[in-house]
Amino acid sequence: MIVDQTSVEGKYVNLSAFKKASIPVKVEDWPGKMHMKSMIIDDNILIIGSMNFTKQGEIKNDENTIIIENVPILTKSYKEHFLKLWDSIKYNPQN
């Protein structure tokens, strides 16, 4: 998971919960917010949209979410983009 510094400083990201679940997290260090919301599950399911993965994002806000299954070229493209971002980030709060 990649988050921005403002998320870490706020009340919405609990890094210790991710650490406890052995989910690697990096905090991006470039200007602006990390505003992409995407998730890849088992290299087969791609979830993208405007929704924050919070209770409010799920229940209260007007959002869009698209779930795409079995489109390997699209999933691969998103994964490659994520890994490029991941590799460019030096700060890992779990170290």
C-alpha positions in Angstrom: 0.0 0.0 0.0 1.2 3.5 -0.8 -0.1 6.5 1.2 0.8 10.1 1.2 2.2 12.0 4.2 -1.0 13.9 4.9 -2.8 10.6 5.3 -0.3 9.4 7.8 -0.5 12.7 9.8 -4.3 12.5 9.8 -6.7 10.2 11.6 -7.6 8.0 8.7 -4.6 5.7 8.2 -3.6 3.3 11.0 -0.2 2.1 10.0 0.1 -0.2 13.0 -2.9 -2.2 11.9 -1.2 -2.8 8.5 2.1 -3.7 10.1 0.3 -6.1 12.4 -1.3 -7.7 9.4 2.1 -7.9 7.6 0.9 -5.5 4.8 3.8 -3.5 3.5 3.2 0.3 3.4 5.3 3.1 2.0 4.7 6.8 2.4 5.3 8.8 -0.8 7.5 11.8 -0.5 6.6 13.9 -3.6 4.4 17.0 -3.6 0.6 16.6 -3.9 -1.6 13.8 -2.6 -1.6 10.2 -3.5 -5.2 10.2 -4.7 -5.4 7.0 -6.7 -7.7 4.4 -5.4 -7.0 1.0 -6.9 -6.6 -2.5 -5.7 -5.5 -5.7 -7.4 -6.5 -9.0 -6.0 -4.7 -12.2 -7.0 -3.5 -10.6 -10.2 -7.1 -11.2 -11.6 -9.4 -8.6 -10.1 -8.8 -4.9 -10.5 -10.8 -2.4 -8.4 -10.6 1.3 -9.4 -12.6 4.4 -8.7 -13.0 7.5 -6.6 -14.0 5.9 -3.3 -11.7 6.1 -0.3 -11.6 2.7 1.4 -13.2 4.0 4.5 -16.7 3.5 6.1 -17.7 7.0 5.0 -16.4 6.4 1.5 -18.5 3.3 1.3 -21.7 4.4 2.9 -22.1 8.2 3.0 -20.3 9.6 -0.1 -21.4 9.6 -3.7 -18.6 7.6 -5.3 -17.9 5.3 -8.3 -16.1 2.0 -8.1 -15.4 -0.3 -11.0 -14.6 -4.0 -10.5 -12.9 -5.6 -13.5 -12.2 -9.4 -13.6 -10.3 -11.5 -16.0 -8.7 -8.7 -18.1 -5.0 -9.6 -17.6 -3.6 -6.8 -19.8 -5.3 -4.1 -17.8 -4.5 -5.7 -14.4 -0.8 -6.1 -15.5 -0.7 -2.4 -16.6 -2.0 -1.2 -13.2 0.4 -3.5 -11.4 3.4 -2.3 -13.4 2.5 1.3 -12.6 2.1 0.5 -8.9 5.5 -1.2 -8.8 7.1 1.7 -10.5 5.7 4.0 -7.9 6.6 1.6 -5.1 10.2 1.3 -6.2 10.6 5.1 -6.4 9.6 5.6 -2.7 12.4 5.4 -0.2 10.4 5.9 3.1 8.9 2.8 4.6 7.5 3.5 8.1 7.7 -0.2 9.0 11.5 -0.3 8.9 
